[in-house]
Amino acid sequence: MKTLTLDDHTYRRLESIMKDMMHDKKRDIDHSYVINELINTYQDSLAFSGENAGG
């Protein structure tokens, strides 16, 4: 396990996204789930645009 340090603004934004996702999915999720979903979305957008997402 690794530790990720976030500034207050970024943390509040992440919390807001997490609350929205919990409401939509109607279940508890954690920060790791949210971050992975954001990464997946970003990589999907790169693939859609023809870029190589890597990792």
mmCIF file of the N, C-alpha and C atoms, coordinates in Angstrom:
data_MODEL
# 
_entry.id   MODEL 
# 
loop_
_atom_site.group_PDB 
_atom_site.id 
_atom_site.type_symbol 
_atom_site.label_atom_id 
_atom_site.label_alt_id 
_atom_site.label_comp_id 
_atom_site.label_asym_id 
_atom_site.label_entity_id 
_atom_site.label_seq_id 
_atom_site.pdbx_PDB_ins_code 
_atom_site.Cartn_x 
_atom_site.Cartn_y 
_atom_site.Cartn_z 
_atom_site.occupancy 
_atom_site.B_iso_or_equiv 
_atom_site.pdbx_formal_charge 
_atom_site.auth_seq_id 
_atom_site.auth_comp_id 
_atom_site.auth_asym_id 
_atom_site.auth_atom_id 
_atom_site.pdbx_PDB_model_num 
ATOM 1   N N  . MET A 1 1  ? 0.842   -1.166 0.000   1.00 0.00 ? 1  MET A N  1 
ATOM 2   C CA . MET A 1 1  ? 0.000   0.000  0.000   1.00 0.00 ? 1  MET A CA 1 
ATOM 3   C C  . MET A 1 1  ? 0.894   1.239  0.000   1.00 0.00 ? 1  MET A C  1 
ATOM 4   N N  . LYS A 1 2  ? 0.485   2.239  -0.742  1.00 0.00 ? 2  LYS A N  1 
ATOM 5   C CA . LYS A 1 2  ? 1.216   3.501  -0.837  1.00 0.00 ? 2  LYS A CA 1 
ATOM 6   C C  . LYS A 1 2  ? 0.327   4.621  -0.303  1.00 0.00 ? 2  LYS A C  1 
ATOM 7   N N  . THR A 1 3  ? 0.944   5.706  0.100   1.00 0.00 ? 3  THR A N  1 
ATOM 8   C CA . THR A 1 3  ? 0.227   6.875  0.593   1.00 0.00 ? 3  THR A CA 1 
ATOM 9   C C  . THR A 1 3  ? 0.252   7.958  -0.474  1.00 0.00 ? 3  THR A C  1 
ATOM 10  N N  . LEU A 1 4  ? -0.876  8.594  -0.680  1.00 0.00 ? 4  LEU A N  1 
ATOM 11  C CA . LEU A 1 4  ? -1.003  9.677  -1.637  1.00 0.00 ? 4  LEU A CA 1 
ATOM 12  C C  . LEU A 1 4  ? -1.353  10.946 -0.865  1.00 0.00 ? 4  LEU A C  1 
ATOM 13  N N  . THR A 1 5  ? -0.569  11.993 -1.069  1.00 0.00 ? 5  THR A N  1 
ATOM 14  C CA . THR A 1 5  ? -0.809  13.251 -0.381  1.00 0.00 ? 5  THR A CA 1 
ATOM 15  C C  . THR A 1 5  ? -1.537  14.201 -1.329  1.00 0.00 ? 5  THR A C  1 
ATOM 16  N N  . LEU A 1 6  ? -2.655  14.753 -0.861  1.00 0.00 ? 6  LEU A N  1 
ATOM 17  C CA . LEU A 1 6  ? -3.466  15.669 -1.658  1.00 0.00 ? 6  LEU A CA 1 
ATOM 18  C C  . LEU A 1 6  ? -3.604  16.997 -0.944  1.00 0.00 ? 6  LEU A C  1 
ATOM 19  N N  . ASP A 1 7  ? -3.660  18.074 -1.724  1.00 0.00 ? 7  ASP A N  1 
ATOM 20  C CA . ASP A 1 7  ? -3.957  19.357 -1.089  1.00 0.00 ? 7  ASP A CA 1 
ATOM 21  C C  . ASP A 1 7  ? -5.455  19.393 -0.743  1.00 0.00 ? 7  ASP A C  1 
ATOM 22  N N  . ASP A 1 8  ? -5.848  20.345 0.070   1.00 0.00 ? 8  ASP A N  1 
ATOM 23  C CA . ASP A 1 8  ? -7.236  20.406 0.550   1.00 0.00 ? 8  ASP A CA 1 
ATOM 24  C C  . ASP A 1 8  ? -8.250  20.517 -0.577  1.00 0.00 ? 8  ASP A C  1 
ATOM 25  N N  . HIS A 1 9  ? -7.939  21.325 -1.564  1.00 0.00 ? 9  HIS A N  1 
ATOM 26  C CA . HIS A 1 9  ? -8.868  21.529 -2.681  1.00 0.00 ? 9  HIS A CA 1 
ATOM 27  C C  . HIS A 1 9  ? -9.093  20.231 -3.456  1.00 0.00 ? 9  HIS A C  1 
ATOM 28  N N  . THR A 1 10 ? -8.004  19.534 -3.759  1.00 0.00 ? 10 THR A N  1 
ATOM 29  C CA . THR A 1 10 ? -8.105  18.273 -4.484  1.00 0.00 ? 10 THR A CA 1 
ATOM 30  C C  . THR A 1 10 ? -8.861  17.238 -3.662  1.00 0.00 ? 10 THR A C  1 
ATOM 31  N N  . TYR A 1 11 ? -8.600  17.192 -2.375  1.00 0.00 ? 11 TYR A N  1 
ATOM 32  C CA . TYR A 1 11 ? -9.296  16.247 -1.504  1.00 0.00 ? 11 TYR A CA 1 
ATOM 33  C C  . TYR A 1 11 ? -10.800 16.517 -1.499  1.00 0.00 ? 11 TYR A C  1 
ATOM 34  N N  . ARG A 1 12 ? -11.185 17.785 -1.407  1.00 0.00 ? 12 ARG A N  1 
ATOM 35  C CA . ARG A 1 12 ? -12.613 18.122 -1.425  1.00 0.00 ? 12 ARG A CA 1 
ATOM 36  C C  . ARG A 1 12 ? -13.262 17.722 -2.745  1.00 0.00 ? 12 ARG A C  1 
ATOM 37  N N  . ARG A 1 13 ? -12.546 17.908 -3.839  1.00 0.00 ? 13 ARG A N  1 
ATOM 38  C CA . ARG A 1 13 ? -13.075 17.506 -5.149  1.00 0.00 ? 13 ARG A CA 1 
ATOM 39  C C  . ARG A 1 13 ? -13.233 15.991 -5.226  1.00 0.00 ? 13 ARG A C  1 
ATOM 40  N N  . LEU A 1 14 ? -12.236 15.257 -4.729  1.00 0.00 ? 14 LEU A N  1 
ATOM 41  C CA . LEU A 1 14 ? -12.303 13.798 -4.713  1.00 0.00 ? 14 LEU A CA 1 
ATOM 42  C C  . LEU A 1 14 ? -13.463 13.326 -3.848  1.00 0.00 ? 14 LEU A C  1 
ATOM 43  N N  . GLU A 1 15 ? -13.645 13.941 -2.694  1.00 0.00 ? 15 GLU A N  1 
ATOM 44  C CA . GLU A 1 15 ? -14.764 13.592 -1.808  1.00 0.00 ? 15 GLU A CA 1 
ATOM 45  C C  . GLU A 1 15 ? -16.105 13.840 -2.491  1.00 0.00 ? 15 GLU A C  1 
ATOM 46  N N  . SER A 1 16 ? -16.219 14.932 -3.210  1.00 0.00 ? 16 SER A N  1 
ATOM 47  C CA . SER A 1 16 ? -17.453 15.258 -3.913  1.00 0.00 ? 16 SER A CA 1 
ATOM 48  C C  . SER A 1 16 ? -17.768 14.209 -4.981  1.00 0.00 ? 16 SER A C  1 
ATOM 49  N N  . ILE A 1 17 ? -16.747 13.819 -5.741  1.00 0.00 ? 17 ILE A N  1 
ATOM 50  C CA . ILE A 1 17 ? -16.934 12.778 -6.753  1.00 0.00 ? 17 ILE A CA 1 
ATOM 51  C C  . ILE A 1 17 ? -17.327 11.469 -6.085  1.00 0.00 ? 17 ILE A C  1 
ATOM 52  N N  . MET A 1 18 ? -16.686 11.147 -4.968  1.00 0.00 ? 18 MET A N  1 
ATOM 53  C CA . MET A 1 18 ? -16.989 9.902  -4.267  1.00 0.00 ? 18 MET A CA 1 
ATOM 54  C C  . MET A 1 18 ? -18.437 9.886  -3.785  1.00 0.00 ? 18 MET A C  1 
ATOM 55  N N  . LYS A 1 19 ? -18.915 10.988 -3.236  1.00 0.00 ? 19 LYS A N  1 
ATOM 56  C CA . LYS A 1 19 ? -20.305 11.061 -2.784  1.00 0.00 ? 19 LYS A CA 1 
ATOM 57  C C  . LYS A 1 19 ? -21.271 10.888 -3.940  1.00 0.00 ? 19 LYS A C  1 
ATOM 58  N N  . ASP A 1 20 ? -20.968 11.511 -5.072  1.00 0.00 ? 20 ASP A N  1 
ATOM 59  C CA . ASP A 1 20 ? -21.818 11.353 -6.255  1.00 0.00 ? 20 ASP A CA 1 
ATOM 60  C C  . ASP A 1 20 ? -21.840 9.899  -6.720  1.00 0.00 ? 20 ASP A C  1 
ATOM 61  N N  . MET A 1 21 ? -20.663 9.260  -6.732  1.00 0.00 ? 21 MET A N  1 
ATOM 62  C CA . MET A 1 21 ? -20.590 7.866  -7.167  1.00 0.00 ? 21 MET A CA 1 
ATOM 63  C C  . MET A 1 21 ? -21.323 6.942  -6.207  1.00 0.00 ? 21 MET A C  1 
ATOM 64  N N  . MET A 1 22 ? -21.206 7.194  -4.899  1.00 0.00 ? 22 MET A N  1 
ATOM 65  C CA . MET A 1 22 ? -21.915 6.370  -3.916  1.00 0.00 ? 22 MET A CA 1 
ATOM 66  C C  . MET A 1 22 ? -23.420 6.504  -4.108  1.00 0.00 ? 22 MET A C  1 
ATOM 67  N N  . HIS A 1 23 ? -23.863 7.714  -4.390  1.00 0.00 ? 23 HIS A N  1 
ATOM 68  C CA . HIS A 1 23 ? -25.297 7.941  -4.613  1.00 0.00 ? 23 HIS A CA 1 
ATOM 69  C C  . HIS A 1 23 ? -25.762 7.199  -5.868  1.00 0.00 ? 23 HIS A C  1 
ATOM 70  N N  . ASP A 1 24 ? -24.981 7.305  -6.952  1.00 0.00 ? 24 ASP A N  1 
ATOM 71  C CA . ASP A 1 24 ? -25.346 6.648  -8.210  1.00 0.00 ? 24 ASP A CA 1 
ATOM 72  C C  . ASP A 1 24 ? -25.320 5.137  -8.093  1.00 0.00 ? 24 ASP A C  1 
ATOM 73  N N  . LYS A 1 25 ? -24.314 4.599  -7.406  1.00 0.00 ? 25 LYS A N  1 
ATOM 74  C CA . LYS A 1 25 ? -24.155 3.147  -7.311  1.00 0.00 ? 25 LYS A CA 1 
ATOM 75  C C  . LYS A 1 25 ? -24.928 2.546  -6.136  1.00 0.00 ? 25 LYS A C  1 
ATOM 76  N N  . LYS A 1 26 ? -25.413 3.415  -5.256  1.00 0.00 ? 26 LYS A N  1 
ATOM 77  C CA . LYS A 1 26 ? -26.187 2.997  -4.087  1.00 0.00 ? 26 LYS A CA 1 
ATOM 78  C C  . LYS A 1 26 ? -25.426 1.976  -3.228  1.00 0.00 ? 26 LYS A C  1 
ATOM 79  N N  . ARG A 1 27 ? -24.116 2.243  -3.066  1.00 0.00 ? 27 ARG A N  1 
ATOM 80  C CA . ARG A 1 27 ? -23.291 1.402  -2.183  1.00 0.00 ? 27 ARG A CA 1 
ATOM 81  C C  . ARG A 1 27 ? -22.079 2.202  -1.749  1.00 0.00 ? 27 ARG A C  1 
ATOM 82  N N  . ASP A 1 28 ? -21.444 1.745  -0.685  1.00 0.00 ? 28 ASP A N  1 
ATOM 83  C CA . ASP A 1 28 ? -20.232 2.407  -0.205  1.00 0.00 ? 28 ASP A CA 1 
ATOM 84  C C  . ASP A 1 28 ? -19.062 2.081  -1.120  1.00 0.00 ? 28 ASP A C  1 
ATOM 85  N N  . ILE A 1 29 ? -18.266 3.077  -1.374  1.00 0.00 ? 29 ILE A N  1 
ATOM 86  C CA . ILE A 1 29 ? -17.031 2.889  -2.133  1.00 0.00 ? 29 ILE A CA 1 
ATOM 87  C C  . ILE A 1 29 ? -15.919 3.623  -1.382  1.00 0.00 ? 29 ILE A C  1 
ATOM 88  N N  . ASP A 1 30 ? -14.677 3.318  -1.730  1.00 0.00 ? 30 ASP A N  1 
ATOM 89  C CA . ASP A 1 30 ? -13.560 3.984  -1.064  1.00 0.00 ? 30 ASP A CA 1 
ATOM 90  C C  . ASP A 1 30 ? -12.802 4.862  -2.062  1.00 0.00 ? 30 ASP A C  1 
ATOM 91  N N  . HIS A 1 31 ? -11.818 5.588  -1.539  1.00 0.00 ? 31 HIS A N  1 
ATOM 92  C CA . HIS A 1 31 ? -11.056 6.505  -2.388  1.00 0.00 ? 31 HIS A CA 1 
ATOM 93  C C  . HIS A 1 31 ? -10.314 5.767  -3.498  1.00 0.00 ? 31 HIS A C  1 
ATOM 94  N N  . SER A 1 32 ? -9.823  4.571  -3.218  1.00 0.00 ? 32 SER A N  1 
ATOM 95  C CA . SER A 1 32 ? -9.115  3.796  -4.241  1.00 0.00 ? 32 SER A CA 1 
ATOM 96  C C  . SER A 1 32 ? -10.018 3.502  -5.427  1.00 0.00 ? 32 SER A C  1 
ATOM 97  N N  . TYR A 1 33 ? -11.262 3.157  -5.139  1.00 0.00 ? 33 TYR A N  1 
ATOM 98  C CA . TYR A 1 33 ? -12.225 2.883  -6.205  1.00 0.00 ? 33 TYR A CA 1 
ATOM 99  C C  . TYR A 1 33 ? -12.421 4.127  -7.068  1.00 0.00 ? 33 TYR A C  1 
ATOM 100 N N  . VAL A 1 34 ? -12.589 5.278  -6.426  1.00 0.00 ? 34 VAL A N  1 
ATOM 101 C CA . VAL A 1 34 ? -12.818 6.530  -7.158  1.00 0.00 ? 34 VAL A CA 1 
ATOM 102 C C  . VAL A 1 34 ? -11.609 6.860  -8.028  1.00 0.00 ? 34 VAL A C  1 
ATOM 103 N N  . ILE A 1 35 ? -10.420 6.764  -7.462  1.00 0.00 ? 35 ILE A N  1 
ATOM 104 C CA . ILE A 1 35 ? -9.209  7.086  -8.221  1.00 0.00 ? 35 ILE A CA 1 
ATOM 105 C C  . ILE A 1 35 ? -9.061  6.140  -9.407  1.00 0.00 ? 35 ILE A C  1 
ATOM 106 N N  . ASN A 1 36 ? -9.317  4.855  -9.204  1.00 0.00 ? 36 ASN A N  1 
ATOM 107 C CA . ASN A 1 36 ? -9.229  3.900  -10.309 1.00 0.00 ? 36 ASN A CA 1 
ATOM 108 C C  . ASN A 1 36 ? -10.256 4.195  -11.395 1.00 0.00 ? 36 ASN A C  1 
ATOM 109 N N  . GLU A 1 37 ? -11.458 4.583  -11.013 1.00 0.00 ? 37 GLU A N  1 
ATOM 110 C CA . GLU A 1 37 ? -12.476 4.952  -12.000 1.00 0.00 ? 37 GLU A CA 1 
ATOM 111 C C  . GLU A 1 37 ? -12.049 6.183  -12.789 1.00 0.00 ? 37 GLU A C  1 
ATOM 112 N N  . LEU A 1 38 ? -11.456 7.162  -12.114 1.00 0.00 ? 38 LEU A N  1 
ATOM 113 C CA . LEU A 1 38 ? -10.962 8.355  -12.803 1.00 0.00 ? 38 LEU A CA 1 
ATOM 114 C C  . LEU A 1 38 ? -9.844  7.994  -13.778 1.00 0.00 ? 38 LEU A C  1 
ATOM 115 N N  . ILE A 1 39 ? -8.941  7.119  -13.359 1.00 0.00 ? 39 ILE A N  1 
ATOM 116 C CA . ILE A 1 39 ? -7.857  6.674  -14.241 1.00 0.00 ? 39 ILE A CA 1 
ATOM 117 C C  . ILE A 1 39 ? -8.423  5.933  -15.450 1.00 0.00 ? 39 ILE A C  1 
ATOM 118 N N  . ASN A 1 40 ? -9.374  5.040  -15.212 1.00 0.00 ? 40 ASN A N  1 
ATOM 119 C CA . ASN A 1 40 ? -10.006 4.297  -16.314 1.00 0.00 ? 40 ASN A CA 1 
ATOM 120 C C  . ASN A 1 40 ? -10.658 5.245  -17.309 1.00 0.00 ? 40 ASN A C  1 
ATOM 121 N N  . THR A 1 41 ? -11.362 6.234  -16.797 1.00 0.00 ? 41 THR A N  1 
ATOM 122 C CA . THR A 1 41 ? -12.035 7.201  -17.665 1.00 0.00 ? 41 THR A CA 1 
ATOM 123 C C  . THR A 1 41 ? -11.016 7.979  -18.488 1.00 0.00 ? 41 THR A C  1 
ATOM 124 N N  . TYR A 1 42 ? -9.938  8.385  -17.850 1.00 0.00 ? 42 TYR A N  1 
ATOM 125 C CA . TYR A 1 42 ? -8.884  9.113  -18.553 1.00 0.00 ? 42 TYR A CA 1 
ATOM 126 C C  . TYR A 1 42 ? -8.260  8.238  -19.639 1.00 0.00 ? 42 TYR A C  1 
ATOM 127 N N  . GLN A 1 43 ? -7.925  7.004  -19.304 1.00 0.00 ? 43 GLN A N  1 
ATOM 128 C CA . GLN A 1 43 ? -7.317  6.114  -20.284 1.00 0.00 ? 43 GLN A CA 1 
ATOM 129 C C  . GLN A 1 43 ? -8.278  5.800  -21.425 1.00 0.00 ? 43 GLN A C  1 
ATOM 130 N N  . ASP A 1 44 ? -9.557  5.643  -21.114 1.00 0.00 ? 44 ASP A N  1 
ATOM 131 C CA . ASP A 1 44 ? -10.550 5.424  -22.161 1.00 0.00 ? 44 ASP A CA 1 
ATOM 132 C C  . ASP A 1 44 ? -10.632 6.627  -23.095 1.00 0.00 ? 44 ASP A C  1 
ATOM 133 N N  . SER A 1 45 ? -10.542 7.826  -22.531 1.00 0.00 ? 45 SER A N  1 
ATOM 134 C CA . SER A 1 45 ? -10.608 9.019  -23.374 1.00 0.00 ? 45 SER A CA 1 
ATOM 135 C C  . SER A 1 45 ? -9.381  9.109  -24.276 1.00 0.00 ? 45 SER A C  1 
ATOM 136 N N  . LEU A 1 46 ? -8.212  8.679  -23.788 1.00 0.00 ? 46 LEU A N  1 
ATOM 137 C CA . LEU A 1 46 ? -7.021  8.649  -24.621 1.00 0.00 ? 46 LEU A CA 1 
ATOM 138 C C  . LEU A 1 46 ? -7.164  7.634  -25.747 1.00 0.00 ? 46 LEU A C  1 
ATOM 139 N N  . ALA A 1 47 ? -7.687  6.464  -25.412 1.00 0.00 ? 47 ALA A N  1 
ATOM 140 C CA . ALA A 1 47 ? -7.886  5.433  -26.418 1.00 0.00 ? 47 ALA A CA 1 
ATOM 141 C C  . ALA A 1 47 ? -8.865  5.903  -27.483 1.00 0.00 ? 47 ALA A C  1 
ATOM 142 N N  . PHE A 1 48 ? -9.909  6.598  -27.056 1.00 0.00 ? 48 PHE A N  1 
ATOM 143 C CA . PHE A 1 48 ? -10.918 7.121  -27.969 1.00 0.00 ? 48 PHE A CA 1 
ATOM 144 C C  . PHE A 1 48 ? -10.320 8.157  -28.907 1.00 0.00 ? 48 PHE A C  1 
ATOM 145 N N  . SER A 1 49 ? -9.380  8.948  -28.376 1.00 0.00 ? 49 SER A N  1 
ATOM 146 C CA . SER A 1 49 ? -8.773  9.997  -29.189 1.00 0.00 ? 49 SER A CA 1 
ATOM 147 C C  . SER A 1 49 ? -7.607  9.484  -30.025 1.00 0.00 ? 49 SER A C  1 
ATOM 148 N N  . GLY A 1 50 ? -7.288  8.196  -29.885 1.00 0.00 ? 50 GLY A N  1 
ATOM 149 C CA . GLY A 1 50 ? -6.226  7.607  -30.673 1.00 0.00 ? 50 GLY A CA 1 
ATOM 150 C C  . GLY A 1 50 ? -4.858  7.630  -30.009 1.00 0.00 ? 50 GLY A C  1 
ATOM 151 N N  . GLU A 1 51 ? -4.784  8.140  -28.792 1.00 0.00 ? 51 GLU A N  1 
ATOM 152 C CA . GLU A 1 51 ? -3.515  8.176  -28.065 1.00 0.00 ? 51 GLU A CA 1 
ATOM 153 C C  . GLU A 1 51 ? -3.254  6.799  -27.461 1.00 0.00 ? 51 GLU A C  1 
ATOM 154 N N  . ASN A 1 52 ? -2.007  6.547  -27.112 1.00 0.00 ? 52 ASN A N  1 
ATOM 155 C CA . ASN A 1 52 ? -1.642  5.320  -26.420 1.00 0.00 ? 52 ASN A CA 1 
ATOM 156 C C  . ASN A 1 52 ? -1.638  5.626  -24.929 1.00 0.00 ? 52 ASN A C  1 
ATOM 157 N N  . ALA A 1 53 ? -2.537  4.998  -24.150 1.00 0.00 ? 53 ALA A N  1 
ATOM 158 C CA . ALA A 1 53 ? -2.692  5.292  -22.739 1.00 0.00 ? 53 ALA A CA 1 
ATOM 159 C C  . ALA A 1 53 ? -1.551  4.754  -21.883 1.00 0.00 ? 53 ALA A C  1 
ATOM 160 N N  . GLY A 1 54 ? -0.857  3.768  -22.349 1.00 0.00 ? 54 GLY A N  1 
ATOM 161 C CA . GLY A 1 54 ? 0.212   3.193  -21.534 1.00 0.00 ? 54 GLY A CA 1 
ATOM 162 C C  . GLY A 1 54 ? -0.335  2.427  -20.362 1.00 0.00 ? 54 GLY A C  1 
ATOM 163 N N  . GLY A 1 55 ? 0.500   2.129  -19.364 1.00 0.00 ? 55 GLY A N  1 
ATOM 164 C CA . GLY A 1 55 ? 0.199   1.434  -18.128 1.00 0.00 ? 55 GLY A CA 1 
ATOM 165 C C  . GLY A 1 55 ? -1.129  0.931  -18.034 1.00 0.00 ? 55 GLY A C  1 
# 
